[in-house]
């Protein structure tokens, strides 16, 4: 990932390099996140992210600027502020052109933009009924619905690629994907779009997107969209290196922005002018980035605080790279501590984990459905004050023996402490000791 | 709104207080404080564009934002949906809708337009509408809505018919007559009119449209569906969606209803053949009805949608509640408009009964507003040089018409002034004096620099 450090020769908007700030202390970090519920062991940064107090304050300043004199803000301030954010993203993700970077609410919105464009292609007969879109079976639920709403409804065929979980290595993923791609193309079917997660949500695994993109290109897939919702601030992103046509990631998950803001990268092409934000306003036809920067009166403040966020991350040793590295090491360490305590397994090897890890839960807990997983999550929240999402992994035909059917997706972000994970460890140990099963929760 | 009288005997009967509780109404000083975050240097007479939000509501919103940030999972699973439902229920009562299912909360009228028009786009794509089928809109429809029509109707092969309404205008009858004419000529060309989009209060120039009558005409003329864009309506005119009788009705709550940016409701009348509308940002709730879909469109800040209970409390601190606020705003803006028209030797663009909490006042012809660019330059100049925030409208003279004149020529520029609870007489005096000063200095729009 391109770095913001001046010594890399990257363009810096300041003329003088700023003196490196004092590294943030543990006590300052606690202060930054003192608005978090102190009674909760918060190990689900993946779902909704987090936002430090400094950034909330910055956001409030932007909000008040608008409320103070909205016309002035609209005519003179808003556009340049969004432009600043786009430039920062361009650098962070190594995009060639600024026009390639649009700011939207979230990855869900980005998906709607990309997919609605596909609908038009079907409608105008550029694509034909039966042409296919390829998605992962583990694609995020909202994205699957969007594919249904925009592709299935328009006459497209949807291919779901089943990937193994637990998974032992990236090559397992590559192998399965290759198989599915070939099968998808059987009978001369044209694959118009591939939607590939960079980090799947549930179960959470880093996908070798660069290889998969290359495979898709080799097999003549028209367009490739990477859903990197979790990626930025979690792993390196180099959109040129990955080579996809579209790439989205949420800034509020792992990059400390308030809810909510995301970028949608669209590689420069003739098609780019056909992409539109579905909420059409004055800027329609002026390019997706311009369209997205004004979709009617609303609060754009979450999109404006990225400069302050970059200052915030620079207070940490190694900046965002340092944060990512330490989060990853910590979450792996905690995950291994948990599997040792519970005598279970990780769902994926450490190199396929970012700042999240899938930790097998003891089989005796009897997680036998999605409903069980959700109820167990609620039980952990209410009775043990642990916030952690639970994944139900259905047994696959032909599997023998005692199979782990439940995994916890733990996360590590700068505000976490080791006690959060001890509390989770002890909660599960207690449940096991008490002979708890999920069946008890449905009574 | 009835409130439990604490002096009651606890007999469970709701005693409606008959005495006006004068001492408990909000004071001038409290109002000033509620809007103390507004720039004190600006005569803020453009409430129409971006609305306004009192400090109490900003604080309430912050409370909701922090609740989410504190424990987002708990908020998502246990609070958000019930709070949005509560907001929807309050809105349903405000607008006299039959079912809460008919009320969806979205970001703004622009989003609502996208929802309705995307549906039209699908109808063309799926063969329910045929190439050349028409959508009718007003010539002065909001620019964003026009673009949305281009994006979803024209692009899909639909035909767009524009109805010109007169301005300046002197009565509802003029509007009705023009609309009837416009609709008739659409039908004369054999076009099937699938949708009519009618403003309840046009934005520029700003006029209250007799929406109920126009909806009736649409029904008589066989227009399939009617969408009323009432972006400005709630909090500035009486809103009764059943009375108006449209299929779709949208209004922004952040313009005249004191909500923070941004929140709007989209009302969709329930009938046996209600069309299947979807939010364009598709998420987990796809297929569960527009209201439920709109209540979750991915992780974002929904706090502006949750403060409606607090807003109703705020409004009821004013005598007469929202009706009282509306009436006083209207009376004040008309009074200010007449003061300005008199000072400048011009006229109002519409009679008082067709003004909501905004009024269009002719600008002296000597200022030379001859195009949209001139209007924008003048607006910028008023902001930068005089600290007056007011939108300026350029009225294209219609073929063969002279339109309005003052002593010196054709009046082609209008200022759209607004009046909201935070405004004072001084705001309008500043505008009056600014224009007088420009005239005195012989300034015309041509002389003003482009930004």
Interface residues (C-beta under 8 A of the other chain):
Chain A: X35 X36 X37 X40 X42 X44 X47 X48 X49 X50 X51 X56 X60 X64 X66 X67 X68 X69 X70 X71 X72 X74 X75 X105 X106 X107 X108 X109 X111 X112 X115 X116 X119 X120 X122 X123 X141 X142 X145 X146 X148 X149 X150 X153 X154 X250 X252 X258 X259 X260 X276 X278 X279 X280 X281 X282 X284 X285 X295 X296 X297 X298 X299 X302 X378 X381 X387
Chain B: X37 X38 X39 X42 X44 X46 X49 X50 X51 X52 X53 X58 X62 X65 X66 X68 X69 X70 X71 X72 X73 X74 X76 X77 X107 X108 X109 X110 X111 X113 X114 X117 X118 X122 X124 X125 X143 X144 X147 X148 X150 X151 X152 X155 X156 X252 X254 X260 X261 X262 X278 X280 X281 X282 X283 X284 X286 X287 X297 X298 X299 X300 X301 X304 X380 X383 X389 X451
